[in-house]
Amino acid sequence: MGIAVKYIAQAAKNGKSFEDIMKILEFCRENMTVLFTVSDLKYLQRGGRISKTSAVLGNALGIKPILTVSQDGKVEVKDKVRSKKKIISYIVDRFTSEIDEKLCKKKWTYILQMLMQWIQ
């Protein structure tokens, strides 16, 4: 999400119109994927996202959820893994597969060109 803020701030600094900035924001919202995890399930339990039983069992078994933010802003479980190494592997694999997919379609180059035009 930081990259979206960077693009929007740069566009505003360059005097882009509100409509152009909203286009950049909409583009980022539609094309970004956020993946993250938590170090301890007690925070998800405290926030009411999982039950106390799930938090205790998950922590005891070393299960870590891989979470994402949906298009409507809700936190959702994407997958569950059992170690930090597998978390990193999952996120890297997901990232590279999405990049490969976008590069194969040659959409990524066009998207970057459009962003650069809006920013300048």
Buried (B, 14 or more C-beta within 10 A) or exposed (E): EEEBEEBBEBBBEEEBEEEBBEBBBEBBEEBEEEBEBEEEBBEBBEEEBBEEEBBEEBBEEEBBBBBBBEEEEEBEEBBBBEEEEBBEEBBEEBEEEEEEEBEEEEEBEEEEEEBEEBBE
